[in-house]
Amino acid sequence: MHRISDEQRRIRLGRRHLLAPSLRTASPVSVADAVVALHATDAATVFLSTCARLSEAGVAPVEQALYGDVSLVRQLSMRNTLFVVSRELAPFVDASNARAVAAKERRTFLKHLTDDGNGLDERWLAGAEQQTLAALADRGTATGTELSAAVAALRTKITVFPGKKAEGVQGVASRVIRILAAEGLIRRDRPRGSWTSSQFRWTSSDPWPSEDPARARAELARRWLRSYGPATETDLKWWTGWGLGPTRKALAAVEAEEVRLDDGAVGWVLPEDMEPEPAPEPWAALLPALDPSAMGWSDRGFHLPGGHREALFDRSGNIGPTVWWNGRIVGGWAQRADGEPVWRLLSDVGRDASAAIEAEASRFSRWVGQARVTPRFRTPLERELTA
């Protein structure tokens, strides 16, 4: 069986994820496609991940792609997580993942309505959705608060988990809006605050063109293998959130081939992707919490030393801001209240690496300016650095 070393995997990561300086791009869309999807649970991560890979880092080109020409879109999709993907890829993500997520969101909410016991049902939900869409069409853009003020149904409150320890009273507005967004009928527009804010306005949207789910899974698997291969079956299953059966069918559909990894595991690559690639120039990067290069695999052993995990992950498995050198995670970083980026190296990297990391920190400070970034999911090292 053909073998692909960990060193070659790190070379591919630096090249394909556009992290070596000579491979950076001017296009936020090219960045998203290079990593397939950008984590968007934390609004700031989209900008930080993108700017780490742009030849001219800045907020404006990312905002233009998200809100101007809408060449990048947010989708609730893989692992029921919010991602940003290119408009070209979005129909495939919709068919392979987002439709199932939307259906589950609708089922769960309808069960809550039934359990509430006040006669709210699917018909009531359909009416609330129609009124919400009409109100949004009238306004062009609106926040959730503004939609609730305009639509009486959104001000409804229900009892969830009645009779159980978790019983509580909740408003329905966020659930109705979430379902409409998951189904592609509305989308997130510019936030109320700066680029770091997650308090979005909403605007109307058209559902994505229909794609066959199996074909869509194959296309997503093909793109993911191109960006993250070689990788294991478990890696692809974890990243997509698919079951084992759909994962194996997608690998078969793209005619993926087996390779041996350094740890003895079986990895998969596209059939034309066996040959080694040359190493790019030495590179350093300061990547944000939940960056795709850190979250792209279930098993990160080839780029993440085991001794670093406790400092860099929270209890739910979310990775914090990381410092990279030539395809390895070598430390973590944070931004202090005064704006200064600070970091701690967890590996001995030498003088050249330290200078390159210093240069990346200066680059970060220049484009971030007066903005202050605190990750939504805080990790032990990030907390220590900002204490």
Secondary structure per residue as TSV (DSSP state, phi and psi in degrees):
chain	resnum	aa	ss	phi	psi
A	1	M	-	360.0	137.0
A	2	H	-	-61.2	141.9
A	3	R	B	-113.0	137.5
A	4	I	-	-123.6	120.5
A	5	S	-	-77.2	163.2
A	6	D	H	-61.9	-36.9
A	7	E	H	-62.0	-42.0
A	8	Q	H	-65.8	-35.5
A	9	R	H	-63.8	-39.2
A	10	R	H	-69.3	-36.0
A	11	I	H	-62.8	-46.0
A	12	R	H	-61.2	-40.4
A	13	L	H	-59.7	-48.6
A	14	G	H	-62.0	-37.5
A	15	R	H	-78.0	-51.7
A	16	R	H	-76.3	-25.5
A	17	H	T	-93.1	9.6
A	18	L	T	60.2	38.3
A	19	L	-	-94.9	-25.0
A	20	A	S	-70.4	134.8
A	21	P	G	-52.8	-38.6
A	22	S	G	-70.0	-13.6
A	23	L	G	-103.7	0.0
A	24	R	-	-62.4	160.9
A	25	T	B	-127.7	162.8
A	26	A	S	-89.9	-6.0
A	27	S	-	-111.8	119.3
A	28	P	H	-59.6	-32.2
A	29	V	H	-65.0	-41.1
A	30	S	H	-62.8	-35.5
A	31	V	H	-63.2	-49.6
A	32	A	H	-58.9	-43.3
A	33	D	H	-68.1	-32.0
A	34	A	H	-64.4	-33.2
A	35	V	S	-108.0	7.2
A	36	V	S	74.8	-52.7
A	37	A	-	-153.6	140.9
A	38	L	E	-99.4	129.8
A	39	H	E	-61.3	134.6
A	40	A	-	-129.5	12.0
A	41	T	S	-57.3	-40.9
A	42	D	S	-104.0	116.3
A	43	A	H	-55.5	-37.6
A	44	A	H	-65.5	-29.7
A	45	T	H	-59.4	-37.7
A	46	V	H	-57.6	-45.4
A	47	F	H	-72.7	-41.9
A	48	L	H	-67.1	-43.0
A	49	S	H	-64.2	-42.5
A	50	T	H	-67.0	-48.4
A	51	C	H	-67.0	-25.6
A	52	A	T	-63.5	-18.6
A	53	R	T	-116.9	2.1
A	54	L	B	-89.9	142.4
A	55	S	S	-66.8	-32.9
A	56	E	S	-126.0	94.9
A	57	A	-	-68.7	140.5
A	58	G	-	178.2	155.6
A	59	V	H	-71.2	-38.9
A	60	A	H	-56.8	-48.6
A	61	P	H	-64.5	-30.5
A	62	V	H	-72.3	-43.0
A	63	E	H	-62.7	-38.3
A	64	Q	I	-61.7	-41.9
A	65	A	I	-68.4	-35.9
A	66	L	I	-80.2	-39.2
A	67	Y	I	-122.6	-16.6
A	68	G	I	-89.2	-78.0
A	69	D	S	-87.8	-3.8
A	70	V	-	50.7	44.5
A	71	S	-	-84.1	-12.0
A	72	L	E	-119.6	138.8
A	73	V	E	-134.3	150.6
A	74	R	E	-92.5	137.6
A	75	Q	E	-139.5	133.9
A	76	L	E	-80.3	111.2
A	77	S	-	-147.9	-110.6
A	78	M	G	-52.4	129.8
A	79	R	G	57.0	28.7
A	80	N	G	56.5	36.0
A	81	T	-	-116.1	148.3
A	82	L	E	-81.6	127.1
A	83	F	E	-127.1	160.6
A	84	V	E	-111.1	127.7
A	85	V	E	-132.5	164.2
A	86	S	E	-69.3	152.8
A	87	R	T	-60.4	-31.9
A	88	E	T	-66.5	-38.9
A	89	L	T	-80.6	-23.3
A	90	A	H	-52.5	-43.7
A	91	P	H	-60.8	-32.4
A	92	F	H	-73.8	-38.8
A	93	V	H	-66.3	-38.2
A	94	D	I	-59.4	-50.6
A	95	A	I	-72.5	-34.6
A	96	S	I	-82.6	-25.3
A	97	N	I	-140.3	-51.3
A	98	A	I	-65.1	-35.6
A	99	R	H	-61.7	-42.7
A	100	A	H	-64.8	-39.4
A	101	V	H	-62.9	-44.5
A	102	A	H	-62.2	-42.4
A	103	A	H	-63.0	-40.4
A	104	K	H	-66.7	-41.4
A	105	E	H	-58.3	-43.5
A	106	R	H	-65.7	-45.9
A	107	R	H	-59.9	-44.9
A	108	T	H	-62.8	-43.5
A	109	F	H	-68.2	-40.1
A	110	L	H	-62.4	-35.6
A	111	K	H	-65.2	-40.5
A	112	H	H	-60.6	-41.4
A	113	L	H	-63.4	-43.2
A	114	T	H	-63.5	-46.1
A	115	D	H	-64.4	-26.8
A	116	D	H	-62.1	-32.6
A	117	G	T	77.8	18.2
A	118	N	S	-111.8	22.7
A	119	G	S	81.6	8.2
A	120	L	-	-80.9	131.3
A	121	D	-	-143.8	-166.5
A	122	E	H	-60.5	-37.1
A	123	R	H	-64.1	-42.8
A	124	W	H	-61.7	-43.0
A	125	L	H	-62.3	-42.4
A	126	A	H	-59.7	-40.6
A	127	G	H	-65.5	-41.9
A	128	A	H	-62.9	-39.4
A	129	E	H	-66.5	-44.5
A	130	Q	H	-62.1	-41.6
A	131	Q	H	-65.9	-38.6
A	132	T	H	-65.9	-44.1
A	133	L	H	-63.4	-39.4
A	134	A	H	-66.0	-43.0
A	135	A	H	-63.4	-39.2
A	136	L	H	-69.4	-38.1
A	137	A	H	-62.7	-36.8
A	138	D	H	-67.2	-35.8
A	139	R	H	-94.6	-22.2
A	140	G	S	87.5	-60.9
A	141	T	E	-137.6	151.7
A	142	A	E	-162.1	150.3
A	143	T	-	-81.7	168.7
A	144	G	H	-60.5	-38.2
A	145	T	H	-63.3	-42.1
A	146	E	H	-66.9	-37.4
A	147	L	H	-67.0	-39.6
A	148	S	H	-63.8	-36.8
A	149	A	H	-66.2	-31.1
A	150	A	H	-88.1	-24.9
A	151	V	-	-120.0	111.3
A	152	A	G	-59.6	-36.7
A	153	A	G	-60.6	-30.6
A	154	L	G	-72.8	-11.8
A	155	R	G	-91.5	3.8
A	156	T	-	-66.5	144.2
A	157	K	E	-119.9	143.7
A	158	I	E	-130.2	158.4
A	159	T	E	-94.0	122.6
A	160	V	E	-103.5	147.2
A	161	F	S	51.5	49.2
A	162	P	T	-59.7	138.2
A	163	G	T	79.3	1.1
A	164	K	S	-111.9	168.9
A	165	K	T	-60.5	-32.4
A	166	A	T	-87.1	10.2
A	167	E	-	-54.9	139.4
A	168	G	E	-167.3	167.1
A	169	V	E	-105.0	130.0
A	170	Q	E	-132.3	148.7
A	171	G	E	-77.7	156.9
A	172	V	S	-97.5	-11.1
A	173	A	H	-55.6	-48.7
A	174	S	H	-65.4	-33.1
A	175	R	H	-70.8	-42.9
A	176	V	H	-64.1	-45.3
A	177	I	H	-63.9	-39.8
A	178	R	H	-62.5	-41.7
A	179	I	H	-64.6	-45.2
A	180	L	H	-60.6	-39.0
A	181	A	H	-69.4	-42.3
A	182	A	H	-62.7	-31.6
A	183	E	T	-86.5	1.6
A	184	G	T	79.7	14.5
A	185	L	S	-87.0	-21.3
A	186	I	E	-139.0	162.7
A	187	R	E	-142.1	160.7
A	188	R	E	-74.3	131.2
A	189	D	E	-107.9	-160.8
A	190	R	E	-58.3	141.9
A	191	P	E	-72.1	164.6
A	192	R	S	-68.1	-34.1
A	193	G	S	-105.0	-140.9
A	194	S	S	-82.2	-173.7
A	195	W	T	-64.9	-15.1
A	196	T	T	-86.8	-6.6
A	197	S	-	-83.3	144.4
A	198	S	-	-107.4	11.7
A	199	Q	-	-91.8	86.7
A	200	F	E	-87.2	151.7
A	201	R	E	-82.2	161.9
A	202	W	E	-119.3	150.4
A	203	T	E	-143.3	160.5
A	204	S	E	-69.0	154.1
A	205	S	-	-148.4	160.4
A	206	D	-	-98.9	139.8
A	207	P	-	-58.8	154.6
A	208	W	-	-72.6	149.9
A	209	P	-	-56.7	143.9
A	210	S	-	-69.8	130.9
A	211	E	-	-124.9	148.3
A	212	D	-	-66.2	127.9
A	213	P	H	-57.5	-40.6
A	214	A	H	-66.0	-42.5
A	215	R	H	-64.5	-39.0
A	216	A	H	-65.8	-40.7
A	217	R	H	-63.4	-38.4
A	218	A	H	-63.9	-41.7
A	219	E	H	-66.0	-41.1
A	220	L	H	-66.3	-40.9
A	221	A	H	-63.2	-39.9
A	222	R	H	-61.6	-46.5
A	223	R	H	-67.3	-39.1
A	224	W	H	-65.7	-42.4
A	225	L	H	-63.7	-36.8
A	226	R	H	-62.9	-35.3
A	227	S	H	-89.4	-31.3
A	228	Y	H	-120.4	-7.3
A	229	G	-	-75.2	151.8
A	230	P	S	-74.4	145.5
A	231	A	B	-151.4	160.6
A	232	T	-	-86.4	165.2
A	233	E	H	-56.7	-40.9
A	234	T	H	-63.2	-38.8
A	235	D	H	-59.4	-48.0
A	236	L	H	-66.4	-42.2
A	237	K	H	-60.4	-43.8
A	238	W	H	-66.8	-47.3
A	239	W	H	-63.3	-42.1
A	240	T	H	-81.2	-28.7
A	241	G	-	81.7	9.6
A	242	W	-	-75.8	164.8
A	243	G	-	-76.6	172.1
A	244	L	H	-64.8	-40.9
A	245	G	H	-60.0	-54.8
A	246	P	H	-59.5	-34.1
A	247	T	H	-63.7	-47.7
A	248	R	H	-65.7	-38.3
A	249	K	H	-65.6	-37.6
A	250	A	H	-66.5	-41.2
A	251	L	H	-62.8	-40.1
A	252	A	H	-67.2	-36.9
A	253	A	H	-65.0	-31.7
A	254	V	T	-94.6	6.0
A	255	E	T	57.1	39.9
A	256	A	-	-60.8	146.8
A	257	E	E	-115.3	149.0
A	258	E	E	-79.2	142.5
A	259	V	E	-137.0	160.3
A	260	R	E	-96.6	133.6
A	261	L	-	-97.8	166.8
A	262	D	T	-62.3	-29.2
A	263	D	T	-85.2	5.1
A	264	G	S	92.4	-9.5
A	265	A	-	-72.9	160.8
A	266	V	E	-91.8	124.3
A	267	G	E	-108.3	171.6
A	268	W	E	-128.8	142.3
A	269	V	E	-137.2	163.1
A	270	L	-	-67.7	151.7
A	271	P	T	-60.4	-26.7
A	272	E	T	-93.6	12.1
A	273	D	-	-118.3	36.0
A	274	M	-	-85.9	-29.7
A	275	E	S	-73.7	144.1
A	276	P	-	-69.2	154.6
A	277	E	-	-110.9	150.0
A	278	P	-	-72.4	148.8
A	279	A	-	-68.7	139.3
A	280	P	-	-76.1	-179.3
A	281	E	S	-62.7	156.9
A	282	P	-	-54.6	140.0
A	283	W	-	-142.0	149.3
A	284	A	E	-124.4	154.8
A	285	A	E	-151.3	144.7
A	286	L	E	-108.5	103.4
A	287	L	E	-103.5	146.6
A	288	P	-	-79.7	173.0
A	289	A	T	-54.8	138.3
A	290	L	T	65.5	21.8
A	291	D	-	-62.3	143.8
A	292	P	H	-57.0	-34.2
A	293	S	H	-67.6	-23.7
A	294	A	H	-93.5	-23.9
A	295	M	H	-107.8	12.8
A	296	G	S	-82.6	-12.3
A	297	W	-	-132.7	149.6
A	298	S	S	-72.5	-43.2
A	299	D	-	-102.5	109.5
A	300	R	-	-102.2	17.5
A	301	G	T	-57.8	-28.0
A	302	F	T	-74.0	-18.3
A	303	H	T	-127.9	-3.2
A	304	L	S	-127.2	105.6
A	305	P	-	-58.5	138.2
A	306	G	G	-58.5	-32.6
A	307	G	G	-70.0	-9.8
A	308	H	G	-91.2	-12.0
A	309	R	H	-62.6	-45.1
A	310	E	H	-59.6	-36.5
A	311	A	H	-78.5	-27.5
A	312	L	H	-103.2	-10.1
A	313	F	B	-115.9	149.2
A	314	D	-	-86.8	-178.7
A	315	R	T	-70.6	-17.7
A	316	S	T	-93.5	1.1
A	317	G	S	91.4	13.7
A	318	N	-	-88.2	129.0
A	319	I	B	-85.7	143.1
A	320	G	-	-90.0	-167.3
A	321	P	-	-62.3	136.5
A	322	T	E	-127.5	149.4
A	323	V	E	-104.9	132.4
A	324	W	E	-120.1	147.7
A	325	W	E	-140.9	113.7
A	326	N	T	50.9	45.0
A	327	G	T	90.9	0.6
A	328	R	E	-114.9	146.0
A	329	I	E	-83.0	120.3
A	330	V	E	-118.0	0.1
A	331	G	E	175.8	-171.2
A	332	G	E	-132.9	163.3
A	333	W	E	-141.9	169.7
A	334	A	E	-157.6	168.1
A	335	Q	E	-114.4	122.9
A	336	R	-	-74.7	168.1
A	337	A	T	-59.3	-29.1
A	338	D	T	-84.1	2.2
A	339	G	S	97.0	-11.0
A	340	E	-	-71.7	127.8
A	341	P	E	-78.6	134.5
A	342	V	E	-129.1	152.0
A	343	W	E	-147.0	162.9
A	344	R	E	-133.2	127.7
A	345	L	E	-85.3	133.0
A	346	L	S	-103.8	-4.2
A	347	S	S	-130.8	151.5
A	348	D	-	-81.1	112.9
A	349	V	-	-113.3	-12.0
A	350	G	-	92.0	172.2
A	351	R	H	-68.4	-42.7
A	352	D	H	-63.0	-42.5
A	353	A	H	-64.2	-43.0
A	354	S	H	-61.2	-39.6
A	355	A	H	-66.0	-39.8
A	356	A	H	-66.6	-37.9
A	357	I	H	-66.3	-41.1
A	358	E	H	-59.1	-41.0
A	359	A	H	-64.8	-39.4
A	360	E	H	-66.5	-36.2
A	361	A	H	-64.2	-39.9
A	362	S	H	-65.9	-41.1
A	363	R	H	-60.3	-44.4
A	364	F	H	-57.3	-47.7
A	365	S	H	-61.2	-37.7
A	366	R	H	-64.8	-45.4
A	367	W	H	-84.9	-28.2
A	368	V	H	-72.8	-33.8
A	369	G	T	62.1	-125.9
A	370	Q	T	-85.8	-4.5
A	371	A	-	-68.1	149.2
A	372	R	-	-123.4	131.6
A	373	V	-	-120.1	120.8
A	374	T	-	-120.5	120.1
A	375	P	-	-59.4	144.9
A	376	R	S	-65.4	-37.7
A	377	F	S	-106.6	107.0
A	378	R	-	-93.3	140.7
A	379	T	-	-113.1	162.3
A	380	P	H	-54.2	-45.8
A	381	L	H	-69.2	-40.3
A	382	E	H	-61.7	-39.9
A	383	R	H	-65.6	-41.5
A	384	E	H	-62.6	-41.5
A	385	L	H	-68.9	-23.5
A	386	T	H	-104.1	3.3
A	387	A	-	-67.6	360.0
